[in-house]
Amino acid sequence: MDALFLQILNMSITASYVIIFVVLVRLLLKRAPKIFSYLLWSVVFIRLIFPFNFESDFSLNLVNKETIPQNIVSSEIPEIQSGIAVIDKAVNSYLPSQTLEASLNPVQVLIGLGSIIWLVGMGALLLYSIFTAIRLSNKLRGATLLRSNVYKTGAISSPFVFGIIKPKIYLPLGLSEKEKEYITKHEETHISRYDHILKPLAFLVVCIHWYNPLVWLAFFLMSDDMELSCDERVLKEMGNGIKKDYSSSLLSLSSGKRIISGCPLAFGENKTKGRIMNILNYKQPAFWIIIAGLVLVAGVSIGLLSNPTTSKFTIEDYAYQYIQKQIDFLEGSKHNSVKILDKKITKLELIGTFDNLLPYPIEIWALEYRLKADDIDNVMLAGGMNEEDGWITESSSMGRPIMVFSYKNPDKNNYPDYLGNIWNGERDLSTLAGQEISLRALLEARGLLANESYSGNHVLVKFPLSTGENCQLLLSQPVIQGDKGIWCVERWMDGNGMIYHEIPNTDKMISDYYLEQQEEVDKGQRRELLDPLQVAFDWINKDLGQNVGIDQLEADFSATVKDFMITPESTYLGYISDFTTGDNSTPYFHLDQVEWLTEEDAERLKALNINPNDLPNGYYIHNPKNYPMFHQVSEDTTYSIIDWQGDAKQKTVSMEDFLESLEAYGELSPPYWVVTKDGQVKSITEQYIP
């Protein structure tokens, strides 16, 4: 049942896009015969019934036919793939991941619960429709036969057609002969076009997709177009001379209460005002309008009924496509006057396959190639290009390209999708852990994975570097959540907002590595892994190589991934020099960093061999003579200086006034507090010197 529910969901998602498209086309056809709009709705309902698999180069669909993969219930990290990256990233960030300690997959629970709700809702709608049809049938038993299949009865106030196999037309009492003629003709047109069969079928589709508001919208708009096109058919057959009388007939029935609501086996007159306006404005369409309408409907129908053509590229095809881009770059560069005469792949080798990151397998392939130029001396080698034996090769500081491919439906006829490149110089790809982390970084950047390796509990730890820059790291529980679960450093961020994924020191799969650590802890060993603060302290000092005390760590034990994504602020104190402004460059300056020490910094003073009792004016400025730091300001940078002309307190000034104050100090300039975030200076504040 879950598989059927997922298939229905996927058809509903695809049809939702089709519905929106048809609504937009319907606006373009506003002045065209309504039969064209009516025909377009058939595409929607076909999409809602049949899971089409044929492909076309003219497909107008942007949504994947299987947005929710069937294996999502068994995937450790559930993902949808609609084909629209913004939607995928938004939805995937809220999908719960499977955890090892959980007895049930949360996605499986959600889908199971959803399928039950879907069945209950569909059953309720069908039962209600059957009940109203039976009730209406009983109400019509006393109707009097006028002729053929036309009846009259005082039990109704609006005319309608009732029945599927033997449809009958029911008219209310009190109609004039002329009104009977027009209304009967309208209902007979419905029957001749099999509307009495099509509408119940459409309602059945609505019952199946009852949870989708766009499907209900499509049903109501289709019903409107059905009535309007039927009116136009009557006018075409009986002539425009009946417009006034026909409209008057509709108007006389407009006050009648609709008694057939909720019964799909009967349908009658509705939206009288819109129908009358359409009747009065109706003109026999020109031949070219009919042809243009047919062409538009046919084109849109083919485009919406078909799926996009699947790429037939092989791994080698994608490799040559990548190489061609490098050729285009070389030949198109203004610094080169070169023509590439030949190209060849010297290595295209499968490195590894991963099936634990996405619902489908991912492969990584090492690529090495060479290019032959007409004159190597005319080539300005840049961006990782080198020359070997007269051939151009690519090997930059990031290493060589590693191509990443996915297989959404792995089978012998499936073709790969190219996801991008990772580089063997950025991370150590000689281990499975290094390969997995590199893939995760790429997939996160493309919005295919959430910005966390392990869902559940997180701890955010902020810490300073030796430079004074504040950084932070995210700790997670990779195996078990709670007091018995080990902690690991998942990733960290520097003061510029750059994120670095931590690669475990192992040549095993990462999941196996942490599972072994968890088993050790369960046996009473390595108990320090249960303390996130201790794990952070060890990692900062041993792996990152920073001498930081545990008392310098600032921990948030209820942090979320969103908290981690906020770049920390860093605060420095130092002397500003070389403040440079220019019309074509971002203003910048150098900061000679110092320490501001008082009697409260006894341990630091002792380390510097300074007697706390000998501090002039109660402070000491220690200048370690480090290389000056480079900082850039922005339009949002704020400047605060001491108001020596007033109360000697801080006042906010413009950059120009700040520079004037800085220049006035000359060599006697005081130190300034500089706060940075995301690589930009947020504020500069003058330190008060007594």
C-alpha positions as CSV (number, residue, x, y, z in Angstrom):
1,M,0.0,0.0,0.0
2,D,2.9,2.4,0.8
3,A,4.3,1.9,-2.8
4,L,0.9,2.7,-4.3
5,F,0.6,5.8,-2.1
6,L,4.0,7.0,-3.2
7,Q,3.1,6.5,-6.8
8,I,-0.1,8.5,-6.4
9,L,1.9,11.2,-4.6
10,N,4.4,11.4,-7.5
11,M,1.6,11.6,-10.1
12,S,-0.1,14.3,-8.0
13,I,3.2,16.3,-7.8
14,T,3.8,16.1,-11.5
15,A,0.2,17.0,-12.3
16,S,0.4,20.0,-10.0
17,Y,3.0,21.5,-12.3
18,V,0.8,20.6,-15.3
19,I,-2.2,22.3,-13.6
20,I,-0.4,25.5,-13.0
21,F,0.8,25.5,-16.7
22,V,-2.7,24.9,-18.0
23,V,-4.1,27.7,-15.8
24,L,-1.5,30.1,-17.4
25,V,-2.3,28.9,-20.9
26,R,-6.0,29.2,-20.1
27,L,-5.4,32.9,-19.5
28,L,-3.9,33.2,-23.0
29,L,-7.0,31.5,-24.4
30,K,-9.4,33.8,-22.6
31,R,-10.9,35.2,-25.9
32,A,-10.6,31.9,-27.8
33,P,-13.4,29.3,-28.0
34,K,-13.7,27.6,-24.6
35,I,-13.5,24.2,-26.2
36,F,-9.8,24.6,-26.3
37,S,-9.5,25.2,-22.6
38,Y,-11.8,22.3,-22.0
39,L,-9.6,20.0,-24.0
40,L,-6.5,21.0,-22.1
41,W,-7.9,19.8,-18.8
42,S,-7.9,16.2,-20.3
43,V,-4.1,16.4,-20.1
44,V,-4.3,17.1,-16.4
45,F,-6.6,14.2,-15.6
46,I,-4.6,11.8,-17.8
47,R,-1.5,12.8,-15.8
48,L,-3.4,12.1,-12.6
49,I,-4.4,8.6,-13.7
50,F,-1.5,7.2,-15.8
51,P,2.2,7.3,-14.7
52,F,3.5,8.2,-18.2
53,N,7.0,7.0,-19.1
54,F,7.4,8.2,-22.7
55,E,9.9,10.9,-23.3
56,S,10.1,13.8,-25.8
57,D,12.5,16.5,-26.6
58,F,9.5,18.9,-26.6
59,S,8.5,18.1,-23.0
60,L,7.4,21.1,-21.0
61,N,7.7,19.4,-17.7
62,L,10.3,20.6,-15.2
63,V,9.4,18.2,-12.4
64,N,10.8,14.7,-12.2
65,K,8.2,12.0,-12.6
66,E,9.5,10.4,-9.4
67,T,10.0,13.2,-7.0
68,I,9.7,10.9,-4.1
69,P,11.8,7.8,-4.7
70,Q,10.3,4.4,-3.8
71,N,13.4,3.6,-1.7
72,I,13.0,6.7,0.5
73,V,11.6,4.6,3.3
74,S,14.8,2.6,3.5
75,S,17.2,5.5,2.9
76,E,19.4,6.6,5.8
77,I,19.2,10.2,4.6
78,P,15.8,10.6,2.8
79,E,15.7,13.0,-0.1
80,I,13.2,14.2,-2.7
81,Q,14.3,15.0,-6.2
82,S,11.8,17.2,-7.9
83,G,14.3,18.6,-10.3
84,I,13.9,22.1,-8.8
85,A,16.8,22.7,-6.5
86,V,15.2,25.4,-4.3
87,I,12.2,23.1,-3.5
88,D,14.4,20.1,-2.9
89,K,16.7,21.9,-0.5
90,A,13.7,23.4,1.5
91,V,11.9,20.1,1.8
92,N,14.9,17.9,2.4
93,S,16.0,20.1,5.3
94,Y,12.9,19.1,7.2
95,L,12.8,15.4,6.4
96,P,13.8,13.3,9.4
97,S,16.8,11.0,9.0
98,Q,16.9,7.4,10.1
99,T,18.9,6.7,13.3
100,L,20.5,3.4,14.3
101,E,18.8,3.3,17.7
102,A,15.3,3.9,16.3
103,S,13.1,0.8,15.9
104,L,11.2,2.4,13.0
105,N,12.3,4.7,10.2
106,P,10.5,8.0,10.8
107,V,9.9,8.5,7.1
108,Q,8.3,5.0,6.9
109,V,6.0,5.9,9.8
110,L,5.0,9.2,8.0
111,I,4.3,7.4,4.7
112,G,2.4,4.6,6.4
113,L,0.3,7.2,8.4
114,G,-0.2,9.2,5.2
115,S,-1.4,6.2,3.2
116,I,-4.0,5.5,5.9
117,I,-5.3,9.1,5.9
118,W,-5.4,9.0,2.1
119,L,-7.5,5.9,2.0
120,V,-9.9,7.2,4.7
121,G,-10.3,10.5,2.9
122,M,-10.9,8.8,-0.5
123,G,-13.4,6.4,1.0
124,A,-15.3,9.1,2.7
125,L,-15.6,11.2,-0.5
126,L,-16.8,8.1,-2.5
127,L,-19.3,7.1,0.1
128,Y,-20.7,10.6,0.3
129,S,-21.0,10.8,-3.4
130,I,-22.8,7.5,-3.6
131,F,-25.1,8.5,-0.8
132,T,-26.1,11.9,-2.4
133,A,-26.6,10.1,-5.8
134,I,-29.0,7.6,-4.2
135,R,-30.8,10.4,-2.3
136,L,-31.2,12.4,-5.5
137,S,-32.4,9.3,-7.4
138,N,-35.2,8.8,-4.8
139,K,-36.2,12.4,-5.1
140,L,-36.6,12.1,-8.9
141,R,-38.9,9.1,-8.9
142,G,-42.0,11.1,-9.3
143,A,-40.8,13.0,-12.4
144,T,-43.1,13.1,-15.5
145,L,-41.8,12.1,-18.9
146,L,-42.1,14.8,-21.5
147,R,-40.4,13.1,-24.4
148,S,-37.7,10.6,-25.0
149,N,-35.3,11.1,-22.1
150,V,-36.6,14.5,-21.0
151,Y,-38.5,14.7,-17.6
152,K,-40.0,17.5,-15.6
153,T,-40.5,17.6,-11.8
154,G,-41.3,20.0,-9.1
155,A,-38.6,18.6,-6.8
156,I,-35.9,20.6,-8.4
157,S,-35.4,24.3,-9.3
158,S,-32.5,23.9,-11.8
159,P,-32.2,21.7,-14.9
160,F,-29.5,19.0,-15.0
161,V,-28.4,15.6,-16.5
162,F,-28.5,12.6,-14.2
163,G,-27.2,9.1,-15.0
164,I,-24.3,7.5,-16.9
165,I,-25.5,4.6,-18.9
166,K,-28.9,6.0,-19.7
167,P,-28.6,9.7,-19.0
168,K,-31.8,11.6,-18.4
169,I,-32.6,15.4,-18.6
170,Y,-34.6,16.8,-15.7
171,L,-36.3,20.2,-16.0
172,P,-38.0,22.2,-13.3
173,L,-41.6,23.3,-13.6
174,G,-42.6,26.7,-14.8
175,L,-40.4,26.9,-17.9
176,S,-41.7,28.4,-21.1
177,E,-41.5,26.4,-24.3
178,K,-38.7,28.6,-25.6
179,E,-36.8,28.1,-22.3
180,K,-37.4,24.4,-22.5
181,E,-36.0,24.3,-26.0
182,Y,-32.8,26.1,-25.2
183,I,-32.1,24.3,-21.9
184,T,-32.9,20.9,-23.4
185,K,-30.6,21.6,-26.3
186,H,-27.8,22.6,-23.8
187,E,-28.2,19.3,-21.9
188,E,-28.4,17.2,-25.0
189,T,-25.1,18.8,-26.1
190,H,-23.6,17.6,-22.8
191,I,-24.8,14.1,-23.5
192,S,-23.6,14.1,-27.2
193,R,-20.1,15.1,-26.0
194,Y,-20.2,12.4,-23.3
195,D,-19.8,15.1,-20.6
196,H,-22.1,13.0,-18.4
197,I,-19.4,10.3,-18.4
198,L,-16.3,12.5,-18.3
199,K,-17.3,14.6,-15.3
200,P,-17.9,11.6,-13.0
201,L,-14.6,10.2,-14.1
202,A,-12.9,13.5,-13.3
203,F,-14.6,13.5,-9.9
204,L,-13.3,10.0,-9.3
205,V,-9.8,11.3,-10.0
206,V,-10.4,14.1,-7.6
207,C,-11.4,11.5,-4.9
208,I,-8.1,9.8,-5.5
209,H,-6.1,13.0,-5.2
210,W,-8.4,14.7,-2.7
211,Y,-5.5,16.0,-0.6
212,N,-4.2,18.2,-3.4
213,P,-5.9,21.6,-3.6
214,L,-4.7,22.2,-7.1
215,V,-6.6,19.1,-8.3
216,W,-9.8,20.6,-6.8
217,L,-9.1,23.8,-8.6
218,A,-8.6,22.0,-11.9
219,F,-11.9,20.2,-11.4
220,F,-13.9,23.4,-10.8
221,L,-12.2,25.2,-13.7
222,M,-12.8,22.2,-16.0
223,S,-16.5,22.3,-15.0
224,D,-16.7,26.0,-15.9
225,D,-15.0,25.4,-19.3
226,M,-17.4,22.5,-19.9
227,E,-20.4,24.7,-19.4
228,L,-19.0,27.6,-21.4
229,S,-18.0,25.5,-24.3
230,C,-21.4,23.8,-24.2
231,D,-23.1,27.2,-24.4
232,E,-20.9,28.1,-27.4
233,R,-21.9,24.8,-29.1
234,V,-25.6,25.7,-28.7
235,L,-25.0,29.1,-30.2
236,K,-23.1,27.7,-33.1
237,E,-25.9,25.3,-34.0
238,M,-28.9,27.5,-33.3
239,G,-27.4,30.9,-34.4
240,N,-26.4,34.1,-32.6
241,G,-30.0,35.3,-32.8
242,I,-30.9,33.4,-29.7
243,K,-28.3,35.1,-27.5
244,K,-30.9,37.3,-25.7
245,D,-33.5,34.7,-25.1
246,Y,-30.9,32.1,-24.2
247,S,-29.4,34.5,-21.6
248,S,-32.8,35.3,-20.3
249,S,-33.4,31.6,-19.7
250,L,-30.2,31.3,-17.7
251,L,-31.1,34.4,-15.7
252,S,-34.6,33.0,-14.8
253,L,-32.9,29.9,-13.5
254,S,-30.2,31.6,-11.5
255,S,-32.2,32.1,-8.4
256,G,-32.9,28.4,-8.1
257,K,-31.1,26.5,-5.4
258,R,-28.6,24.0,-6.6
259,I,-29.7,20.6,-5.2
260,I,-27.1,18.5,-6.9
261,S,-24.1,19.7,-5.0
262,G,-21.8,16.8,-4.1
263,C,-23.3,14.4,-6.6
264,P,-21.0,13.8,-9.6
265,L,-23.6,11.8,-11.5
266,A,-25.6,15.0,-12.0
267,F,-24.6,18.4,-13.1
268,G,-26.5,21.5,-14.0
269,E,-26.3,25.2,-14.4
270,N,-23.9,27.3,-12.4
271,K,-22.0,30.6,-12.5
272,T,-24.8,32.3,-14.4
273,K,-23.2,35.7,-14.7
274,G,-20.0,34.4,-16.3
275,R,-22.0,32.3,-18.7
276,I,-24.3,35.1,-19.7
277,M,-21.3,37.4,-20.3
278,N,-19.6,34.7,-22.4
279,I,-22.8,34.2,-24.4
280,L,-23.3,37.9,-25.2
281,N,-19.6,38.3,-26.2
282,Y,-19.5,35.2,-28.2
283,K,-18.6,35.5,-31.9
284,Q,-18.0,32.8,-34.5
285,P,-14.2,32.4,-34.5
286,A,-12.3,33.0,-37.6
287,F,-10.7,30.0,-39.3
288,W,-7.2,31.0,-38.5
289,I,-8.1,31.3,-34.8
290,I,-9.4,27.8,-34.8
291,I,-6.2,26.5,-36.5
292,A,-4.0,28.5,-34.1
293,G,-5.9,27.2,-31.1
294,L,-5.7,23.6,-32.3
295,V,-1.9,23.9,-32.8
296,L,-1.5,25.5,-29.4
297,V,-3.6,22.9,-27.7
298,A,-1.8,20.1,-29.5
299,G,1.7,21.5,-28.7
300,V,0.9,22.1,-25.1
301,S,-0.7,18.6,-24.7
302,I,2.3,16.8,-26.2
303,G,4.7,18.9,-24.1
304,L,2.8,18.3,-20.8
305,L,2.0,14.6,-21.4
306,S,5.6,13.7,-22.1
307,N,8.6,13.6,-19.8
308,P,11.9,15.3,-20.6
309,T,14.3,13.2,-22.6
310,T,16.8,11.4,-20.4
311,S,20.4,12.3,-21.1
312,K,22.1,9.6,-23.1
313,F,25.6,10.7,-22.1
314,T,28.1,8.1,-20.9
315,I,30.9,8.7,-18.4
316,E,33.3,9.2,-21.3
317,D,30.9,11.7,-23.0
318,Y,30.8,13.8,-19.8
319,A,34.5,13.7,-19.5
320,Y,35.0,15.0,-23.1
321,Q,32.3,17.6,-22.4
322,Y,34.4,18.8,-19.4
323,I,37.6,18.8,-21.5
324,Q,35.8,20.8,-24.2
325,K,35.0,23.5,-21.7
326,Q,38.6,23.8,-20.8
327,I,39.5,24.0,-24.5
328,D,36.9,26.8,-25.0
329,F,38.4,28.6,-22.0
330,L,41.9,28.4,-23.5
331,E,40.9,29.4,-27.0
332,G,38.6,32.2,-25.8
333,S,41.0,33.8,-23.3
334,K,42.3,37.2,-24.4
335,H,45.7,36.3,-23.1
336,N,46.0,33.4,-25.5
337,S,46.2,33.2,-29.3
338,V,46.1,29.4,-29.5
339,K,44.3,26.7,-31.3
340,I,43.9,23.2,-29.7
341,L,44.6,20.6,-32.4
342,D,44.1,17.4,-30.4
343,K,42.8,16.1,-27.1
344,K,43.1,12.7,-25.4
345,I,42.0,11.1,-22.1
346,T,45.0,9.4,-20.4
347,K,43.0,8.2,-17.4
348,L,39.3,7.7,-16.6
349,E,39.1,5.4,-13.7
350,L,36.4,4.5,-11.2
351,I,37.6,5.3,-7.7
352,G,34.6,4.4,-5.6
353,T,30.9,3.9,-5.2
354,F,28.7,5.2,-2.4
355,D,25.1,4.3,-1.7
356,N,24.8,5.7,1.8
357,L,24.5,9.4,0.9
358,L,21.6,9.7,-1.4
359,P,18.7,7.3,-2.2
360,Y,20.6,6.2,-5.3
361,P,24.3,5.3,-5.9
362,I,27.1,7.8,-6.5
363,E,30.3,7.1,-8.3
364,I,33.5,9.1,-8.4
365,W,35.9,8.9,-11.4
366,A,39.5,10.1,-11.7
367,L,40.1,12.1,-14.9
368,E,43.4,12.9,-16.5
369,Y,43.8,14.4,-20.0
370,R,46.1,16.2,-22.4
371,L,45.6,18.9,-24.9
372,K,47.8,19.5,-28.0
373,A,48.2,23.2,-28.9
374,D,49.3,24.5,-32.3
375,D,52.0,26.6,-30.5
376,I,52.6,25.9,-26.8
377,D,54.6,29.1,-26.5
378,N,51.4,31.1,-27.2
379,V,49.6,29.5,-24.2
380,M,49.5,31.4,-20.9
381,L,49.2,28.5,-18.5
382,A,46.8,29.4,-15.6
383,G,44.1,27.9,-13.5
384,G,46.0,24.7,-12.9
385,M,47.2,24.2,-16.5
386,N,50.8,22.8,-17.0
387,E,52.9,21.6,-19.9
388,E,54.4,18.2,-20.3
389,D,56.2,17.1,-23.5
390,G,54.4,19.7,-25.5
391,W,51.0,18.7,-24.2
392,I,48.8,20.8,-21.8
393,T,47.8,19.0,-18.6
394,E,45.5,20.1,-15.7
395,S,47.0,19.8,-12.2
396,S,46.4,22.8,-9.9
397,S,47.0,23.4,-6.2
398,M,43.6,21.7,-5.8
399,G,44.9,18.7,-7.6
400,R,43.2,16.9,-10.5
401,P,39.5,16.8,-11.2
402,I,37.4,13.9,-9.8
403,M,34.1,13.6,-11.6
404,V,31.0,12.7,-9.6
405,F,28.0,10.9,-11.1
406,S,24.7,9.6,-9.7
407,Y,22.4,6.8,-10.8
408,K,18.8,7.6,-9.8
409,N,17.4,4.3,-11.2
410,P,20.4,1.9,-11.4
411,D,19.9,-0.7,-14.1
412,K,21.6,-1.9,-17.2
413,N,19.9,0.8,-19.4
414,N,20.4,3.7,-16.9
415,Y,22.6,6.6,-17.8
416,P,24.6,8.7,-15.3
417,D,23.8,12.2,-14.1
418,Y,26.9,14.4,-13.8
419,L,26.9,16.2,-10.4
420,G,30.1,18.1,-10.6
421,N,33.8,17.8,-9.6
422,I,35.8,17.3,-6.4
423,W,39.6,17.7,-6.4
424,N,42.1,15.3,-5.1
425,G,44.3,18.2,-3.7
426,E,41.6,19.7,-1.5
427,R,41.2,16.6,0.7
428,D,42.9,13.2,1.1
429,L,40.9,11.0,-1.3
430,S,43.1,8.0,-0.6
431,T,40.7,6.9,2.1
432,L,37.0,6.1,2.0
433,A,36.4,8.6,4.7
434,G,38.1,11.4,2.7
435,Q,36.1,10.4,-0.4
436,E,32.8,10.4,1.5
437,I,33.4,13.8,3.2
438,S,34.4,15.3,-0.2
439,L,31.2,14.0,-1.7
440,R,29.1,15.3,1.2
441,A,30.6,18.8,0.8
442,L,29.7,18.8,-2.9
443,L,26.2,17.4,-2.4
444,E,25.5,20.0,0.4
445,A,26.7,22.8,-1.9
446,R,24.3,21.6,-4.6
447,G,21.4,21.4,-2.1
448,L,21.1,17.6,-2.4
449,L,22.0,17.1,1.3
450,A,21.2,19.0,4.5
451,N,24.0,20.9,6.1
452,E,24.5,18.3,8.8
453,S,26.1,14.8,8.7
454,Y,24.0,13.5,11.6
455,S,20.6,14.6,12.6
456,G,19.6,14.7,16.3
457,N,21.5,16.3,19.2
458,H,24.1,19.0,18.5
459,V,26.5,21.0,20.6
460,L,28.0,24.2,19.4
461,V,31.5,25.1,20.8
462,K,33.1,28.5,20.2
463,F,36.9,28.9,20.8
464,P,39.6,31.4,20.0
465,L,42.6,30.8,17.7
466,S,46.1,32.1,18.6
467,T,45.5,35.0,16.2
468,G,42.5,36.1,18.3
469,E,40.0,35.0,15.6
470,N,36.9,33.3,17.1
471,C,35.9,30.0,15.5
472,Q,33.2,27.4,16.3
473,L,32.7,23.7,15.8
474,L,29.6,21.5,15.6
475,L,29.5,18.3,17.5
476,S,27.0,15.5,16.8
477,Q,26.1,12.0,18.0
478,P,26.8,9.7,15.0
479,V,25.4,6.5,16.4
480,I,23.2,6.8,19.4
481,Q,21.3,9.8,20.7
482,G,21.3,10.6,24.4
483,D,23.6,10.0,27.4
484,K,25.0,6.8,26.1
485,G,25.9,8.1,22.6
486,I,29.4,9.1,21.6
487,W,30.2,12.6,20.3
488,C,32.3,13.6,17.3
489,V,33.4,16.8,15.7
490,E,31.3,17.0,12.5
491,R,32.5,20.3,11.0
492,W,34.0,23.7,12.1
493,M,33.8,27.3,10.9
494,D,36.4,30.0,11.0
495,G,35.8,33.7,11.6
496,N,35.3,34.4,7.9
497,G,32.4,32.0,7.6
498,M,34.4,29.2,5.8
499,I,33.1,25.8,6.8
500,Y,35.5,22.8,7.0
501,H,34.3,19.2,7.2
502,E,36.2,17.0,9.6
503,I,37.6,13.8,8.1
504,P,37.9,11.0,10.6
505,N,41.4,9.4,10.7
506,T,40.4,6.0,9.3
507,D,40.5,4.1,6.0
508,K,37.1,2.5,6.8
509,M,33.6,3.7,6.0
510,I,32.8,6.5,8.5
511,S,29.7,4.8,9.8
512,D,31.8,1.7,10.6
513,Y,34.5,3.8,12.3
514,Y,32.0,5.5,14.7
515,L,30.2,2.3,15.3
516,E,33.4,0.7,16.5
517,Q,34.0,3.7,18.8
518,Q,30.5,3.3,20.2
519,E,31.1,-0.4,20.9
520,E,34.3,0.5,22.7
521,V,32.4,3.0,24.9
522,D,29.7,0.4,25.6
523,K,32.4,-1.9,26.9
524,G,33.5,0.7,29.4
525,Q,36.5,2.1,27.3
526,R,37.2,5.6,26.0
527,R,34.5,7.2,28.2
528,E,35.8,10.6,27.3
529,L,33.9,10.3,24.0
530,L,30.6,10.7,26.0
531,D,31.6,14.3,27.0
532,P,31.2,16.7,24.0
533,L,33.3,19.4,25.7
534,Q,36.2,17.0,26.2
535,V,35.9,15.8,22.6
536,A,36.0,19.4,21.4
537,F,39.0,20.2,23.7
538,D,41.0,17.2,22.4
539,W,40.2,18.0,18.8
540,I,41.1,21.7,19.0
541,N,44.4,21.0,20.7
542,K,45.5,17.8,18.9
543,D,43.9,17.9,15.5
544,L,43.7,21.6,14.9
545,G,47.0,22.2,16.8
546,Q,45.7,25.2,18.8
547,N,46.8,25.7,22.4
548,V,43.4,26.4,24.0
549,G,42.4,25.8,27.6
550,I,39.1,24.1,28.3
551,D,38.0,27.2,30.2
552,Q,38.2,29.2,27.0
553,L,35.5,27.0,25.3
554,E,32.0,28.4,25.1
555,A,29.5,25.6,24.7
556,D,25.8,25.7,23.7
557,F,24.4,22.2,24.6
558,S,21.0,22.9,22.9
559,A,22.3,24.3,19.6
560,T,20.9,23.6,16.1
561,V,22.5,23.5,12.7
562,K,21.0,27.0,12.1
563,D,22.9,28.3,15.1
564,F,26.1,26.9,13.7
565,M,25.6,28.6,10.3
566,I,25.8,32.0,12.0
567,T,29.3,33.2,11.6
568,P,31.0,34.1,15.0
569,E,32.3,37.5,15.6
570,S,36.0,38.1,16.3
571,T,37.4,41.0,18.3
572,Y,41.0,42.3,18.0
573,L,42.9,45.1,19.6
574,G,45.7,46.8,17.8
575,Y,47.3,49.8,16.1
576,I,45.8,50.8,12.8
577,S,48.1,51.7,9.9
578,D,48.0,52.1,6.1
579,F,44.2,52.8,6.0
580,T,43.7,53.0,2.3
581,T,40.6,54.2,0.4
582,G,40.0,54.4,-3.3
583,D,37.2,54.8,-5.8
584,N,37.8,51.4,-7.4
585,S,38.8,49.3,-4.4
586,T,37.4,48.3,-1.1
587,P,38.9,50.4,1.8
588,Y,41.3,48.4,3.9
589,F,43.9,48.7,6.7
590,H,46.6,46.8,8.6
591,L,46.2,46.0,12.3
592,D,49.3,45.5,14.5
593,Q,47.6,43.3,17.1
594,V,48.4,44.0,20.8
595,E,47.1,42.8,24.2
596,W,45.5,45.1,26.8
597,L,46.4,43.8,30.2
598,T,45.3,45.0,33.7
599,E,45.8,43.7,37.2
600,E,43.1,41.2,36.6
601,D,45.3,39.4,34.1
602,A,47.7,38.2,36.7
603,E,48.5,34.8,35.0
604,R,49.3,36.5,31.7
605,L,51.4,39.2,33.4
606,K,53.3,36.5,35.2
607,A,54.0,34.6,31.9
608,L,55.3,37.9,30.5
609,N,57.5,38.4,33.6
610,I,55.7,41.7,34.4
611,N,55.1,42.8,38.0
612,P,51.4,43.7,38.4
613,N,52.3,46.4,40.9
614,D,54.4,48.2,38.3
615,L,51.6,48.9,35.8
616,P,51.6,52.6,34.8
617,N,48.0,54.0,35.0
618,G,46.8,50.5,35.8
619,Y,47.3,48.9,32.4
620,Y,50.0,47.5,30.1
621,I,49.9,47.2,26.3
622,H,51.8,44.2,25.1
623,N,52.9,44.2,21.5
624,P,54.2,40.8,20.4
625,K,55.4,42.2,17.1
626,N,53.4,39.9,14.9
627,Y,52.9,40.5,11.2
628,P,50.1,43.1,10.8
629,M,46.7,41.7,9.9
630,F,44.8,42.7,6.8
631,H,41.2,43.9,7.2
632,Q,38.6,45.3,4.8
633,V,35.8,47.7,5.8
634,S,32.4,48.0,4.2
635,E,29.6,50.5,3.9
636,D,28.1,49.1,7.0
637,T,31.2,49.5,9.2
638,T,30.6,51.7,12.2
639,Y,33.3,54.0,13.6
640,S,33.5,55.2,17.2
641,I,36.1,57.6,18.6
642,I,36.7,59.4,21.9
643,D,35.0,62.8,22.1
644,W,37.8,64.8,23.7
645,Q,36.0,68.1,23.2
646,G,33.0,66.9,25.2
647,D,32.7,64.3,28.0
648,A,35.5,62.0,26.8
649,K,33.0,59.3,25.9
650,Q,32.5,57.3,22.6
651,K,30.8,58.9,19.7
652,T,29.9,57.4,16.4
653,V,31.4,59.2,13.3
654,S,31.7,58.8,9.6
655,M,34.7,57.0,8.0
656,E,36.0,60.4,6.9
657,D,35.8,61.9,10.4
658,F,37.5,58.7,11.7
659,L,40.4,59.0,9.3
660,E,40.8,62.7,10.2
661,S,41.0,61.7,13.9
662,L,43.4,58.9,13.1
663,E,45.7,61.3,11.1
664,A,45.6,63.8,13.9
665,Y,47.1,61.3,16.4
666,G,50.0,60.6,14.1
667,E,52.6,58.3,15.8
668,L,50.8,58.7,19.2
669,S,47.7,56.8,17.9
670,P,45.9,54.8,20.6
671,P,44.9,51.1,19.9
672,Y,41.5,50.3,18.4
673,W,39.0,47.5,19.0
674,V,38.2,45.9,15.7
675,V,35.2,43.5,15.4
676,T,35.0,41.3,12.3
677,K,32.4,38.9,10.8
678,D,32.3,37.1,7.5
679,G,35.6,38.6,6.4
680,Q,34.4,42.2,6.9
681,V,35.0,44.7,9.7
682,K,31.7,45.4,11.6
683,S,33.0,48.1,13.9
684,I,36.2,50.1,14.9
685,T,36.2,51.5,18.4
686,E,38.9,53.7,19.9
687,Q,40.4,52.4,23.2
688,Y,40.3,55.1,26.0
689,I,43.8,55.9,27.2
690,P,43.7,57.7,30.6
